[in-house]
Amino acid sequence: MGEEILIVGSGASGMVVAKELAERGRGNDVKVVEAGPYAQSENAIKYYERILSQQRIEIARALCVGGTTLVTAGNGPRSLEKELKSIGINLEQEFSELEREIGIKPVPENCYGEGTKKLVDASAELGYEAVPMPKVIDFDKCMSCRRKPCGECVFGCPTDAKWTAASWVEELTRKGVTILPDTKVEKVIIENGRARGVSVNGKEKISYCHRISRDLQ
């Protein structure tokens, strides 16, 4: 048995790391600690929490298994692709892999609302091309594609049409990953300059963590 790998947070980043490790056969060594509880997608709005950054910027997030992915708008554009290419960083392979993995695809025309149709037509009249937003949504399940205006992505999808990090819970559990909800990390324990564990819910949990980078190369 390898050293225990402790991942703090079950949002987009934490669950991706857990999944990558599980696929490399390290699932039984992985524990994901999450401050919030398991939540039904349609009830995600109940788990919103607002915090202030050091710059006094208000940040809204969701504290539950799957994290803030439960309350995103479901948008999945390729951020800064051209800018990165201009400095020699080509992420085409990574973007394509992610799009396949979580099902990112453009909004089909049959899902356009009346307002969107008018914007597309107005753009064309002005000589612009309106490009559909890539979404992490199963449009066969999306209420907006059934001609029932929804707009509830940021409150929690009522039909589980939107991909969230919580979508992987069953798969990760099957591969041996342990997910610990309602487990708030209060402090990272440092020994000899290295993170060795965390203090959770008033108790110390020493976890002699494996260097995750070795398993992700």
Stockholm file with secondary structure:
# STOCKHOLM 1.0

chainA/1-217         MGEEILIVGSGASGMVVAKELAERGRGNDVKVVEAGPYAQSENAIKYYERILSQQRIEIARALCVGGTTLVTAGNGPRSLEKELKSIGINLEQEFSELEREIGIKPVPENCYGEGTKKLVDASAELGYEAVPMPKVIDFDKCMSCRRKPCGECVFGCPTDAKWTAASWVEELTRKGVTILPDTKVEKVIIENGRARGVSVNGKEKISYCHRISRDLQ
#=GR chainA/1-217 SS CCCCEEEECCSHHHHHHHHHHHHTTCGGGEEEECSSCCCCGGGGGGGEEEEECTTCCEEEEECSTTGGGGGSCCBCCCTTHHHHHHTTCCCHHHHHHHHHHHTCEECCGGGCCHHHHHHHHHHHHTTCCCCCCEESBCTTTCGGGGTCCCCCGGGCCTTSCBCCGGGGHHHHHHTTCEEECSCCEEEEEEETTEEEEEEETTEEEECCCCCHHHHHC
#=GC SS_cons         CCCCEEEECCSHHHHHHHHHHHHTTCGGGEEEECSSCCCCGGGGGGGEEEEECTTCCEEEEECSTTGGGGGSCCBCCCTTHHHHHHTTCCCHHHHHHHHHHHTCEECCGGGCCHHHHHHHHHHHHTTCCCCCCEESBCTTTCGGGGTCCCCCGGGCCTTSCBCCGGGGHHHHHHTTCEEECSCCEEEEEEETTEEEEEEETTEEEECCCCCHHHHHC
//
